[in-house]
Amino acid sequence: MSFINLGLVGFGKIARDQHQPALAESDEFRLVASADPHSLHESVPGYAALDDMLAAHPEIDAVAICTPTSLRYSQAHLALEQGKHVLLEKPPGATLSEVEDLALLAERQGCTLFAAWHSRFAPGVADAREWLRERQVQRVEIDWKEDVRVWHPGQAWIWEPAGMGVFDPGINALSIITEILPHAFFLRVARLWIPCNCQAPIAARLDFSDALATPIVANFDFRQSGPPTWSIHVETDCGRLSLSQGGRRLEVAGQCVLDADEREYPGLYARFAELIRSGGSEVDLAPLRHVADACLLGWRETTEAFHE
């Protein structure tokens, strides 16, 4: 089976920490080149712009777009127009409309478009989904809290409107919960805390419920010091299910049933390859829609200025 030649667009922290190692061990993809005006890959040709990279490497079959969200639509549009398959790092776009338009373009071009919710590939997520399938969910509590200075150092874009602030990690929790719960749920009330010198929230509380009025509460916070808290607890008629450490650890009724190494991005790229080879796309907008709903419904409270 031949390799899928891939170009990496944007070579910042997430690309270095996650995409590069996953590609290095992949038996499906071969990294051919990168495009970033500020950071060059050490071992493949680097270009300042996506169009330069594509012009120099017509053999590229697919691109993974890891730039700030505000840039993704134009880059993905260019790649799809040239017949390239596209992986969009989360969130897949600055707006729902952008991603919907890209999905239509990918269909017209016969290309794969993959909205890559990496947290859905955490080790415990698939098992949690299967266990909850036959259970009655009674309550859900989500705590997704971390120190922004540790996990997003120097990333000023995260405080701009398209950066999403605390929703940048919080959407990972939303991508998991929309994957594992057996029924759709909807935002009822939201509260957003926004630093006086920023455009995006540093903390948020979201109250959802489903058609059965099941309470689903999410607390996101960038102000936590020490180790991060990335956990989801689901009370059911058969006991409590807990996903912790971002979905790496799964407990059911107080018993640990899975505690595995983090392998999100290798799983993500395996899925991308599967979609390309089968001619499919995967563009689920549920997590981004919940964030958009929070911005639409949320009560905003100004809080103290944030300084790096």
N, C-alpha and C positions, 0 to 999 in steps of 0.2 A: 504494500500500500504506500502510495507516494505521500510525502509531507505536504501540509498546507503551508504555503509561504505567507508569513505575517509581518506587517509593519506596525510598530508601536508608536502611537501618537500621544506625545506628552510623556516626559521622563522625569517626573517628580517623585515624591515620597511613595505614593501607592504603587507606581510602576516599578520602582527599585525594590521595595520591600516585598511585593507580592507577585506582580506580573512576571518580572524577570526570572525569579527562581522557578515559578511554575512552568514557564516556557522552556527553561533550561532542562527540565526533567521530562518534558512532554515527548511522547513518541508519535504525536500527531502533527505538531507544529514545528516549523523552523523559523526562527527570528531572522529576518533579512536586513531590516534597517529600522531606524527610529527618526522621528521628527519632533523637534523641540527647539525653539529659538534660544533657550537659556541653559539647556543641559543636554549633553551628548552621551550616548551610550558608549561604553569603553571598548566594546568588541565587535560592533557592527557599524556600517556607515551611518552617519548622522546628518540630518538636514534641518534647516531652519523652519521649513514649512511643509505641510502635507503634500501640496501639489508638486513641490520639488522632489520629494521622496518617491511619489508615484511615477513621475516622469523618468526618474533614474532607474526605477526597478519595476518594469512592466510585469515581471514574474510574480509580483505580490498578488496573492489571492484574497487576503483578508486584512483588516486593520482592527486594532484594539485602541479605542479612544479613551485616554486617561487624563485629558486636560480639564481645567476648571469648567463647570457646567455651562457657563454662558457661551463657551466656544463650541460646544459639541454639535449643535444642529448644523452649522455651516460645514464643519469637517465631515460629519457623517453624510450629509447631502452630497458633498463633492465625491466622497469615496463610492457611494452607491451609484451615482451617475456614471462612474467609471467601471461599474460592474464588480465592485469589491464587496465581500461580505463584511459586516460591521458588528463588533462587540462594543457596547456602550457601558463603561464603568458606571456604577450607581452614583447619584440618580441619573437616569438616562437622558434627561434634558432639563432645561430651565423651566419649561412649561409643559403641560399636558398636550397642548396643541402642536408643539414642535415634534414631540415623539409620535403622535398620531400621524402627522404628515410624513415622517420618515418611514413609518410602517407601510403606508400606502406606496411610497416610492420604492421601497424594497420589494414589495409584491410586484409592481410593474416591471422592475428590473430583473426579477427572478433571483434576487440575492437574499441571503440570510441576514436578519437583523435580530440581535440578541441583547435584550435588556438584562444585564448581568447582575442580579441580586446575589452577591457572593455569600451572604450569611445563610442563604437557603441551602448552601452546600456544607454547612457545619455538620459534624458527624452525627449529632443527635436529632437533627430536624426531621429526617425521613421517618425514623422510628417513632418520634413524637406524633407526627401526623397520623401514622397507622394506628397508634394506640388510642388517639382521641376520636378516631372515625366512628367508633361504636359507643362512645361515652356521652353522657349528658353533661355539658359544660355548665358550671354554676357560677363561676367568677374567675376573672383573669387579672393578674397584677403584673405589670411590666416595670422594671427598674433598669434604666440604661444611663449610667452616670460615669463620667470620666473627667480627668484633668485635661482641659484643652491645651494647656501649655506643654504637656507631655505628648499628646497624641496628634496635635496639629501645630507644631512649633513654626512660627513665622509665616503662617498661612493667612495673610491678611484678607484674601479673597473670601474666606469662610464667613466673614462678617458683612459682606456685601449682599444685596438682595438675592442674587442667584446662588450665593454660597450656602444659604439655609441655616447657618449657625448650628445650634444643637441638634437640628433635624438631620444634619449630615451623618452623625452616628445613629441618631434616633430612628432614621428610616431603615437601618439594619434590623432593628427590633420589629418594625412594622412589616418588613419583608418576611420575617419568620412567622409572625402571628397570622398574617394573611395566608400563609402556606399551610399552617398546621390546624387552624380552627376549621371545623366542618361546615360552618355557616358564615355568610357575610355579616359584617357589622358596620356600624355607622357612627360618626362623631356626633355627640350631643352638646358638649361644652368643652371649651379649650381656654387655657390661660397661658399667656406668653410673657416672659420676663426679658426685656430688651435693654442692654446697656445704653446709657444716654449718648455714647459716642459711636454706636453701631447701628446697623440696619437690620440685623438678624438676631434672633433670640439666643440667650445664653442658657435658658431653662424653659421647660414647658410642662404643663400637666394637661393630659387629654383624657376625657371621659367618653367612652363609647358604649354602645349597647347593640344587641342584635334584635331580630324580630321577636324574640322571646324575653326581651328586657334583661338579658344577661349582662351584668356590669363588667366592663373591661376598662381598666384604669392604667394609664401609662405615665410615668414620671421620667423625664429626660433632664439631665443637668450636666453642664460643662464645668461646674465649680467643685467637683469632688477632688479631694487630695488623696494620695495613696493609690492603692490598686483600684482598677476600675470595677464597677458592678454592671455586668451585662446578664440580666436574669429575667426569666419569664416563669410565672407560677400559675398553674391552671387547676382550679378546684373542680372536681367532677363527682358524679355519683359513685365512682369506684376509687376515690382517693385523689391525692394530689400529684400532679405531674410537674416537675421542675426542670427547666433548661437553664443552665448556668454557664459562666465562662464563654458567653457568646454562642452557646449551642454545642460546646465541646463535651459537656457533661450532662447526662440525663438521669434523673431520679424519678421513680414511680413508687408512690406510697411509702416514702422514706427510704427506699432501697436504691442504691446506685446500680443502674443497669448498663451504663456506658460511660466511660471516661477515656476519651481518645485524643490523639494528637490533632492539632488543627490542620486541616487539609482542604480548606475552602477553594483556593484558587486552582489547584490541580483538578478538582472536581468541576469547577466552572469551565475550564478549558476543555475538559473531556466532553462536557455538554455542548460547547460551541462546535467542536469537531463533529459531534453526532448530528447537530442541526445542519451544518454545512453539507455533510455527506448524504443526508436524507432530503435536502432541499426545503427544510422548514425554517420557520422563525419563531421566536418566543419573546413577546413584548407585553408583559403583564404590568399594567400601570396602577394597580391597587395601592402599593405603598406610597407612590408619589401623589395619588389622588387624596389619600388621607392627610398628607402634609398640606396640600392645597386647601383642603377643607379646614384645617387648623388655622391657616392664614386668613381664610374667609370668615370663620366664626369666632376666632380667638379674641378674648379680652386682653389688651396689651397694658403691661405695667412697666414703667421706666424704672430701671435700677442703676446702680453705680457704674461708672465708666469702667471699661475693660482696658487694661494695659498689659502688653506682652511682658 
